Amino acid sequence: MTLEAPTTTAQTTELVVLDPVTGAVASTTPVASPEQVHDAVTRARTAFPTWARTAPADRGALLRTAAEHLREHADELAELNTRETGKVPGDALGGVEAGIGTLLQYAELGPLHRGESLRGQHGAADWTVPHPRGVVLALTPWNDPVAVALGIIGAAVVTGNTVVHKGSERCPATIARLNELLAEVLPDGVLVGVDGDASTGEALLAEDGIAVYAHVGSTATGDRLAAAATGTRAHVIRENGGNDAVVVDADVDPVWAAAQTALGAFANTGQICTSVERVYVHRDVADAFVDALVAEAERRTALPAAEYGPLVDERLQSLVQQHVDDAVSRGARVRTGGTVPEGDGTFYPATVLTEVPDDALALTEETFGPIAPVRVVDSFDEGLRLAAADRYGLAATVLTNDTGNALRAAATLPVGTVKVNAVFGGAPGGSAEPRAASGAGFGYGPHLLDEMTTTTVVHLEPAPPAGPTAPAAPEAAADTSTADAEGFDR
């Protein structure tokens, strides 16, 4: 996601979050002091040697215990999430359950994470051994805070790393409670929470001894971490902004394609890293597709707040409106939605734009809101070309009955994930690697275990058997003139 954290001009002492449904104060959380930041990193560094030597099976067992402990508090975490971010209750609870499932998955995968046997010379052995990197700084977002955080924390902890976790300042109470619950199960220092804003993040980057920066959030913050890592030599794993496209082929049912597009564009009010942000539809089905997409948008907007929620705050609401106004000023047509509604909260209607020019912000930048900007194309290949012409590289979707078109999309789209005929979904244990402005490194799945470890190659061959010492050969007179002249021992 590209939505940046609020900038601060002075040291704040507490984070105050407003409920995006009612506008009332949702939470007040103290900001960690510089001393607390330093202490958090020190505790994690101190705990690392012992935790790194803990058997992987024992680490996995503790993760399973942590998962069950969180399950007992799932409703509490979901309620905090809804109050701070406006995430609808069902989705908030689903996010907690998904995070618990991820912990259980890593509890199983961690002990199975192994090196490789290499083929070398006869009589010798060669193999690789994974080692934990050290202290992982986990910086996690607000849009699915529990699920994303537990993915990073689970992979780091089960591979023998310790973690300092700072979540988004948009959901500090949710993250603080999550950290507290995990710390009740894990040994001291294995997971240390730090509450704060952007200045707290900068203070953490100034600390010595952090081996990994693991980040899900804005491209700007990801770039800042990459720059900092040139000095600290920390390994950087980052999933950042996306501007995901959907390409609708001429041979699909336009009503079905509209339902898929609406799900991708409007679920969680568009606040998903892999939301549909750009729509390229074949001219042959465009009219029926747009009519069905408008109907989907209006149906969702009419739902109660418990089913179609608000945007996280007024700043995002303003950004969404800016992108709509920019498109309209360039000739786009609003088919439904497009204006901030009256009343409390930071709601925004599901919006469909047509006749959107290629240079509009709604097509060139991540909106992170419930906007579906539609661009009609004359061929699948044109849609594919436009989908690929973007600075981000997170994911993309194609809706087609043509296997050749699907295979060509998978081969040519420069993104980490290509989805065919489903905007969401995927097999358990999948991993994806974003590209370009969307980040770098595998941020989830089994491959994240590799990101959290270094690899040592071991070569072993037998030493010669011990025996009687052979008599020394007579020392020959050496010609040292060259060595003396060059000034080094030959």
N, C-alpha and C positions, 0 to 999 in steps of 0.2 A: 504494500500500500504506500502511497506517496504523501498522505496527509501528515504534515509535520507536527511535532509537539509545539505548544505555545512557547514563545520566547519570553525570557524573564530578564528584567534589567536590574533586579536587586535580589538578594538572597531571601527566599521565602521560608517561612517556618512551618507552614501547614498547607496541605492541598485541600481545597474545598470544591467538591463536585456537586453539580446541580442535577436533580432528576430530570432527564429530558422529556418525560411525560408531563410532569406537573410544574416544573421549574423550582420546586422546593429543594432545600439542601438535602442531598442524598448521603454524603459522608464528609467527614473532616479527618484528615490523616496527617500526623506530624511528618515533616521532612527530616531525613537523616542529617545529622551534623557532619562536618568534615571528620571529626573524631570517630563517629559511628561508621562512616564509610571506610576509614582506614582499619578499624577494628574488624569489620566484616571480612575484608580481604585477608587480614592477618589470621583470623580464625580458620578460613578456608585453606590457607597455605599450611597452617599448622596441622590440620586434619588430614591433608593429602597423603603423606607417606604411609600412614597406617591404613587408610581407606584403599590406597592403591594396592596394598599387599593383602587385602581381604579377598578371600576366595570368590570368584565370580558367582558361584552358586549361592553363597551367603548374601552377596549383594542383591542377587535376584530375589531371594527370599524376603529381604527387607523391603524391596519394591512391592512385592505382593502384599505385605502387611500394610504398607503405606496406601496402596490402592483400596484395600478394604476399609482402612480408617477414613479415607476420603469419601467412600461410598456412604458411610454413616452420616456424613455432613454434606451430602450432595445437594439437598434442598436449600440448605443455608448458603452455600456458595452460589447456587443459581439465583437465589433471591437477591443477594448482593450484586451480582452481575446485572440483573434486570434493573435494579434501582439506580445503578451508576451509569449504565450505557444505554438503557432502553431496550436491550435485547429481549425479544418476546419470551415469556416464561418457558414455553415448550422447547424453544431453541437453546435457551440458557441451560436448562437441565440436560438437554441433549449434548451440549458442549462439555459439561462436567462428566457425563457418562462416557463420551468419546475419549476424554483425557484419561479417565480411569482405565479404559480399555487399552490405551496406548501404554500406560505403565505396566499393565499385565503382559502386553506383547513384549516389551523390552525386558521384563523379568525372565521371559523364556529365551529371548534371543541373546541376551548378554552372556550367559554361560556357554552358548554355542558359538560365540564369536571367536574364531580361531585363525591361526596363520595357515601357511601353505607349505607343503613339502616340495622341494625343488630337486630337479634331477642334475646331479653333478658327476664328478669322477667316481670310478669304481673304488669302493672301500671308504668313501667319505659320505657325510650327510650334510644336507643343506635345507634350511627351513626358515620361515619368517615367524616373528613373535610380535603381536600387538601390545603396545604399552599406553596407559593413560597419559594424557598430555599435561595435566596439572589442574589449575584453577580455571573454570569456565565462567565467564561473565555472560549471563543470559539476560538479554534485553527483549522483552516480549510485548505484544500489542494488546489493544483493548477490544477488538472486534470479535474475537473468540478467545478470551484471555486464559481460561483454564485449560482448554484443549491444547492450545499452542504451547503454553508454558510447560505442561506436563510432558509433551513430546520432547522438548529440548532437555529438560531436567532429567527425564527418565533415561535417555540415551547417554547423557553425560555421567550420571551417577552409576549406572550399571557397568560401565566400562572402567570405573575406578577413579574418575575425576571428582573433584568437589566443585560446588557451584555457588556463585554469588548471583542472586536473582533480583533484578529491578524490572518491575512491570511498568506499564503505561500509567502516567499521571491521570488518565481519564477513568481508571478503575482501581485506585490505590487500595481501597478497603477490601475489594475482592482478592487482590494479589496478596495483601498483608495476611489475610486469613488463610489463604492457600499455603503460603510459606510457613505460617505458624503450625498448621496441621501436619505438614511434611516434617517439620523439625521435631515434632513430638514423637516421631517414629525413627528417624534417621539419627545416627551418631552426631554428636556436637561438631559443628563446622562443616559437615558434608553438604548441607544446604543452608545458606545464610541469606535472609531477605534484607533488602535495602529499599526504603520508600523515598521517593523524591521525584524531581522534575528533570529538565534538561541539564541544569547545572549539576545535579547529582550524578548524572551520567558522565559529564565531563570530569568530575572529581574521581569517578571510578577509572576512567581512562588514564588519569595521572598516576594511578597506583602501580607500583612495581609488582611483578610476579604473577600477572594474569596471562595464561597460556592461550586462551581461546576467547574470541568475541563471537557469540552466537546471537544473531539478531533477526527478528521479523518486524518489519516496519517500513518507514519511509526510505526512499532512495537517497535522500539527502543525508539521513543519519547513517545509512549503510556506507555512503561515500566517506563520511567523517571517520567511521571505524576503519575503513581500508587505509585512509591516510594516516591515522594514528598507528596502525600496525606496521607501517614502514619504519617507525622508530622503536616500537616495543617488540616487534617480530612475533606478535600473537597471530595465531591461525584464525582466519575470518570465515565464518559461515553466515551467509545472509540471504534471506528471501525478502525482496523489496517490492517496489511498485509493479503494477501490471496494467495493461490496457488491452485486455483479452478480446479477441474478435470471434464472432460466429459467422460462418459462411453458409448460406442457405441455397442449396442446389435447386434446379428447376424440376427435379423428378420426385420431390417429397410432398407429402400432404401439408399444405400451408397452415392449416389449423394446428396440426401437431407441432410443426416447426415453431409456430408462434408460442405455444405453451412451453416448449423447451426454452425458447429465448426469454420469455417472461420469467421463468424460474431462474435462469442465469442472471438476469438483469435486476430483478426485484426482490429476490430472497434476502432476508436480513436487511431489507431496505437498501440493497446494493452495496452493503458494507462487508464484502467478502473479497479477499485478495484475488480470487479467480472469478470474480463476477464478470458477466458479459458487459463490456464497455463499448463495443462497436458492432454494428450489424450490417452485413453485406448480403443482400437478398437478390436472387435472380429475377429479372424483369418479368419472366413468364408467370411467376407466382406472387409478385410483389403486392398487388392490390389486395388479394385475399389474405395474404400474410399480415399486412398492416392492419386491416380491419379486425382480424382475430387478435393481434397484439394489443390494439387499443382496448378491445373488450376485456382482455386479461388484465391490463393495467387498471382499468376502472373497477373491475371486480376486486382487485387487491386493495386499492385505495379505500374502498367502502368498508373494508373489514375493521373490526375494533382494534384498539391499540394492543391488545393482548395477542393479536394475530399478525397485524401489519404495524410494526413499531416505528418509532421516531428515528431521526438521525441522532448521532451521539451528542452533538452540541450545536450552538448557534454558528460557530465558526465553520463547521462543515456544511451547515444549511446555507450559509452565505456563499460558500465555494460552489455548491451545486447550482444555486441560482445564477451565479456568475457564468458558469458554463452554458446554461440554458440561454441566458440573455445574449451571450457572445454568438451562439449559433443562430439565434433569431436575427441579430444584427447583420449576419452574413447571408441571410436569405432562407434560413430553415423555417419550417412550419411546425407549430405545436399542434399535435393531433389530440392530446389529452394531457392534463396536468400542467406543469410548467410554472406554477406560482406558489409562493409560501402561503399556506392556509391561515385563516384567522384562528385565534384561540391560544391556549396554553401549549407549552411544549415545543419541541423542535421537529415537528412532523414535516414531511415533504411527499407530495403525491407521486405515485408511479407515473412516469412521464414518457411519452413517445414523441420523438421528433422525426420528421421526414425532410427530404430535400436538403440534407445536411452537407455542406461543402467540406472537402477534404482538409481544409486548413482550420476548421472550427476546433476550439478547445475540447469540445465533447468527443472529437475523434482523435485528437493528437495527444491529449493528456488524460490521466486517470481521474475520473470524477469521484468515484467511491460513493455514489449515491444512486437512487432508483431512476436512472435515465437510460433509455434505449434509443440512441441515435441511429437512424436507418439510412443507408446509402444503397440505392438500386444499382445493380451491375448487369451487364449484358451477357456475361458468361461466368461459369464457375472459375475459370482461370483468372479472369479479372478480379473476382472476389478474393482468390487466393493471393494474387499479387498485392492487392491493397492490404490484406490481412498481414502479410509479411513485411510491409513497408512501415515499420514502427521501431522506436528506440527501445521498447521494452521486449522482454522475452520470457514471460511467465507461462502462459497457456493459451490454447485456442481450440475452438470447436468447429467441426464441419458436420452439416446435416445433409446426407446424400444417400441415394440408393445405388450409386455407381461405385463399385469396388475400386476401379482404376482411379477415380477421383480421390477416394479415401486414401489409397496408397500414395498417391502423389502428394497429398497434403501432409501425410506423415513424413515423407521424404524431404519436403522442401520448407515447411514452416519452421522458422528459427526460434522455437520455444521449447521449454522444458517438458511440456505435456501437450499432446494432441489428442483430443477427445472426438470420437466419431459417434454421432447420433445419441449423445447424452452429455448435457452440459456439466453434470456432476457425477461422481461415482468413480469406481476403480477397485481393483483387487486389494485386499488387506496385505500390508507389507510392501506396497509399492513405494518407490522413491522417484523423485524428480529433481532435476538440476536446472534452476533458472539461468537465464543468459542476459548479457548486456546490462541495461539499467535495472533489470529485475533481480540482480544479485549473482551469487556464485556459491557453489558447494551444495551438497545434498542436505536439505534442511529437515528431512523426516525419513522414516522408513529404515530398513536394515542398513542402507548405505550411510546413515548418520552415525552409526557405530564406527565406521571407518574414519569419518571426519573427526570423531572425538579421540582417535588414537593415532600414535605414530607406529611405524613398522621397523623392526630391526631384523636384518638378514643375518642368520647364523651359519657359519661354515665350520664343520667339525671333521677332522681326520685324525687317525691315531698317530701318536708320537712313536718314534723308533724305540724298541725295547732297550732298557738299561743294560749295559755290559761293561767289560773291562775297558779302561781308558786307553785309547791307542797312543803309542809314543809320539811325541811331537816331532815333526819334520825339522831338519836343520834349517835354521833361519838363513835365508839367502840375503845377500847384500842387495838392497833396493836402491834403484835410481830415483832419488827424491828431488832431482833438480826441477822437474816440471811442477811438482806439488809445491815446492818452496816458492817457485816463481809465481804461481797462481794464488798462493796464500791460503790453501785449504788442505785438509787431510785427505789423501787419496784413499 
